[in-house]
Amino acid sequence: MKGIILAGGAGTRLYPLTIVTSKQLLPVYDKPMIYYPLSTLMLAEIREVLIISTPEDTPRIKQLLGDGSQFGMELSYAVQEKPEGLAQAFTIGRDFIGDDACAMVLGDNIFYGNGLNHKLLDATSDAENGKATIFGYYVEDPERFGIMEFEKESGDAHGVRVLSVEEKPKNPKSNYAIVGLYFYPKGVSDMADNVKPSARGELEITTLNDMYLQEGRLNAQLLGRGYTWMDAGTFDSLQRATDFVSMIEQYQGMSISAPEEIAYHFGWISDDQLRESAARYGKSPYGERLMAVLEGKVVL
């Protein structure tokens, strides 16, 4: 199973902050934004990840994350010369994906909730067995999102049965937005080749999802009570995300989306590697947290 983080775009909604840096390198409390989507893929036990970004931002992100060995992972990089829709990621990543199933997460999406890894692993299993999975989250303003309609009585470990998907509908059939996390079976690059540009000139991910739906190969996992999803791509949502992470980490004493901590928990890195990472972060609270994990003061 491979993974993609789509971290492209100009980030104009966050100007002037993003004039000289990538949106995905902005801080969400104590860590860069890109740590959060990376951690989501790690919780799905995906260790080979391609990061797609702009010509200007790709070197900056690579400077931060390197080859991924400090996380027990293999990170690769690709440039998106011009953002032409989310489905474009699977054609850019064709060689990386090869004949594997592939998950994609957007670089400004943050997910949190007890049991999230179980839903991710279910989606991984389905992708490896020929089915795609999208994730739904209840919103008050569904006309702003891609929306899923689903059969309410069809839920099981593999999610719910999707009846329709629609991009920013004027009359939404549900309040469940399709969030920026997608799992697809092998052959997704070939499927993406058949996506035609929409009226706004983009290769829409909703069109790709509908293709799997028409073939009877689309499931949905609902992120209900106890789960949090945030798109940190605006000033207000970035502030809310920072406040949320700060509250959880300070009052519950647990870390959200710390890649080294996840890697250590899964046995992907050794004691010595975790110690080296902690030293690299110095006396920052993040580095001190990693040392606490190493010394057994924090129960994983």
C-alpha positions in Angstrom: 0.0 0.0 0.0 1.4 3.4 -1.0 0.4 6.9 0.2 0.4 10.4 -1.3 0.3 13.7 0.4 -1.0 16.4 -2.0 0.7 19.6 -0.6 0.4 21.8 -3.7 -1.4 25.0 -4.4 -0.4 28.6 -3.9 -2.1 29.0 -0.4 -3.5 32.3 -1.4 -6.2 32.1 1.3 -3.4 32.5 3.8 -1.6 35.4 2.3 0.7 37.1 3.4 1.8 34.1 5.5 2.3 31.9 2.5 4.0 34.3 0.1 7.4 33.0 1.1 6.6 29.6 2.6 4.4 26.6 2.0 1.1 26.4 3.7 2.0 22.9 4.8 5.1 24.3 6.7 3.0 26.7 8.8 2.8 25.7 12.5 -0.3 24.0 14.0 0.6 24.5 17.6 3.9 22.7 18.1 4.6 21.1 14.7 4.4 21.9 11.0 1.1 21.3 9.4 2.4 18.5 7.1 3.1 16.3 10.2 -0.6 15.8 10.6 -1.4 14.3 7.2 1.8 12.3 7.3 0.7 10.9 10.7 -2.7 9.9 9.2 -1.0 7.8 6.6 1.3 6.3 9.2 -1.7 5.2 11.3 -2.9 3.3 8.2 0.6 1.6 8.4 1.7 3.1 5.1 5.5 3.5 5.0 6.1 4.5 1.4 4.8 8.0 0.8 5.0 10.4 -2.2 4.8 14.2 -1.3 3.5 16.3 -4.2 4.0 20.0 -4.0 4.9 23.1 -6.1 8.3 23.7 -7.7 9.1 26.4 -5.0 7.8 24.4 -2.0 9.1 20.9 -2.7 12.7 21.7 -1.7 11.5 23.3 1.5 9.4 20.3 2.5 12.2 17.9 1.6 14.5 19.9 3.8 12.2 19.3 6.7 11.3 15.6 6.1 14.3 14.3 4.2 14.0 10.7 3.0 11.8 9.7 5.9 14.3 7.3 7.5 14.0 9.1 10.9 10.3 7.8 10.8 11.2 4.4 9.5 9.6 5.3 6.2 10.6 6.0 2.5 9.6 9.5 1.4 9.7 10.5 -2.2 8.9 13.9 -3.9 7.2 15.0 -7.1 6.4 18.5 -8.5 3.0 19.6 -9.5 3.8 22.3 -12.0 0.2 23.6 -12.1 -2.7 22.6 -9.8 -5.3 21.1 -12.1 -7.5 19.2 -9.6 -7.0 16.5 -6.9 -7.3 13.6 -9.3 -4.2 14.8 -11.0 -2.1 13.5 -8.1 -2.6 9.9 -9.4 -1.3 10.7 -12.8 1.7 12.6 -11.4 2.3 9.7 -9.0 1.9 6.9 -11.6 5.4 5.6 -11.5 5.5 5.8 -7.7 2.1 3.9 -7.3 3.0 1.2 -9.8 0.7 -1.8 -9.4 -0.2 -1.0 -5.7 -3.2 0.3 -4.0 -2.8 3.9 -2.9 -4.2 6.3 -0.3 -4.1 10.1 -0.7 -4.5 12.8 2.0 -4.6 16.5 1.5 -1.7 18.4 3.1 -3.9 20.8 5.1 -6.3 18.2 6.5 -6.1 17.1 10.2 -7.8 14.0 11.6 -8.2 13.0 15.2 -10.2 10.4 17.1 -10.0 7.3 19.2 -10.1 4.3 16.9 -9.2 6.3 13.8 -6.4 3.8 13.0 -9.0 1.0 12.8 -11.0 2.8 10.2 -7.9 3.5 8.3 -6.8 -0.1 8.4 -10.3 -1.2 7.2 -9.9 1.2 4.3 -6.5 -0.2 3.5 -7.8 -3.7 3.5 -10.7 -2.8 1.2 -8.3 -1.0 -1.2 -6.1 -4.1 -1.3 -9.2 -6.1 -2.2 -10.3 -3.9 -5.0 -12.6 -1.3 -3.4 -12.2 2.4 -2.9 -13.1 4.2 0.4 -14.0 7.8 1.0 -14.5 9.4 4.5 -17.5 11.5 5.5 -17.9 14.1 8.2 -21.1 16.0 9.2 -21.1 19.7 8.3 -23.7 22.5 8.6 -22.9 24.0 5.2 -22.8 21.0 2.8 -23.2 23.2 -0.3 -19.5 24.1 0.1 -18.2 20.6 -0.2 -18.3 17.4 -2.1 -21.2 15.5 -0.6 -22.0 11.8 -0.2 -25.4 10.3 0.0 -25.4 6.9 1.7 -27.7 4.1 2.8 -28.1 4.6 6.5 -28.9 1.0 7.4 -25.9 -0.5 5.5 -23.1 0.2 8.0 -20.6 -2.5 9.0 -16.8 -2.7 9.5 -16.4 -1.7 5.9 -18.4 1.5 6.3 -21.7 2.4 4.6 -22.9 1.9 1.0 -22.6 5.1 -1.0 -25.6 6.0 -3.2 -24.3 9.1 -4.8 -21.5 11.7 -4.7 -21.8 15.3 -5.8 -19.5 18.3 -5.9 -20.8 21.4 -4.1 -24.5 20.7 -4.8 -27.1 23.5 -4.6 -29.5 21.0 -3.0 -27.4 18.6 -1.0 -28.8 15.1 -0.4 -27.0 14.8 3.0 -24.9 16.8 5.4 -21.9 14.5 5.1 -18.9 16.2 3.4 -16.3 14.0 1.6 -13.1 15.0 3.5 -9.6 15.0 2.1 -8.7 11.4 2.6 -9.2 8.7 -0.1 -8.2 5.1 -0.5 -8.1 3.5 -3.9 -7.3 0.0 -5.3 -4.6 -0.7 -7.8 -5.2 0.8 -11.2 -6.2 4.2 -9.8 -3.7 6.0 -12.2 -5.4 4.5 -15.2 -8.8 5.4 -13.8 -7.7 9.0 -13.2 -6.6 9.1 -16.9 -10.3 8.9 -17.8 -11.3 11.9 -15.6 -12.3 14.8 -17.8 -11.9 18.4 -16.7 -14.9 19.9 -15.1 -16.6 23.2 -15.9 -14.0 25.0 -13.8 -11.2 23.2 -15.7 -10.1 20.8 -12.9 -9.8 17.0 -12.7 -12.3 16.6 -9.9 -11.8 13.9 -7.2 -15.6 13.6 -7.1 -15.6 12.4 -10.7 -13.1 9.8 -9.8 -15.1 8.7 -6.8 -18.2 8.5 -9.0 -16.4 6.2 -11.4 -15.8 3.7 -8.6 -19.4 4.1 -7.4 -20.7 3.3 -10.9 -18.6 0.1 -10.8 -20.0 -0.8 -7.4 -16.6 -0.4 -5.8 -17.0 2.6 -3.4 -17.4 2.4 0.4 -17.6 5.2 2.9 -16.3 5.4 6.4 -18.2 8.0 8.6 -16.3 10.0 11.1 -19.0 10.5 13.7 -19.0 11.6 17.3 -15.6 11.5 18.9 -13.8 12.3 15.7 -12.4 15.7 14.6 -11.7 16.8 11.0 -10.3 20.2 10.2 -9.2 21.8 6.9 -6.6 24.2 8.1 -6.4 26.2 4.9 -7.9 29.5 6.1 -6.9 31.9 9.0 -9.9 30.9 11.1 -9.5 27.2 10.6 -5.8 27.3 11.2 -6.4 29.1 14.5 -9.1 26.6 15.5 -6.7 23.7 14.6 -4.0 25.3 16.7 -6.4 25.8 19.7 -7.7 22.2 19.4 -4.2 20.6 19.3 -3.0 22.9 22.2 -6.0 21.9 24.3 -5.6 18.1 23.7 -1.8 18.1 24.3 -1.8 20.4 27.4 -4.9 19.1 29.2 -4.8 15.5 28.2 -1.1 15.1 28.2 -1.0 13.3 24.9 0.6 14.2 21.6 -1.3 14.5 18.3 0.4 13.5 15.1 4.0 13.1 16.2 5.5 11.0 13.4 8.5 9.7 15.5 6.2 8.7 18.3 3.9 6.7 15.9 7.0 5.1 14.3 8.4 4.1 17.7 5.0 2.6 18.7 4.9 0.5 15.5 8.5 -0.6 15.9 9.6 1.1 12.8 12.5 2.9 14.6 14.8 1.9 17.4 15.5 3.5 20.8 18.7 5.0 19.3 16.8 6.5 16.4 14.2 8.0 18.7 16.9 9.5 20.9 18.6 11.0 17.8 15.3 12.6 16.8 14.7 14.0 20.3 18.2 15.5 20.3 17.5 17.1 16.9 14.5 19.0 18.3 16.6 20.2 21.2 14.9 21.6 24.3 11.6 22.2 22.6 8.5 20.7 24.2 8.3 18.4 21.2 11.8 17.1 21.8 11.2 16.7 25.5 8.0 14.7 24.7 10.0 12.3 22.5 12.5 11.8 25.4 9.6 11.1 27.8 8.4 8.4 25.4 11.8 6.9 25.2 12.2 6.9 29.0 8.8 5.2 29.5 7.2 8.2 31.1 4.5 8.3 28.5 2.4 5.2 27.8 1.8 4.7 24.1 
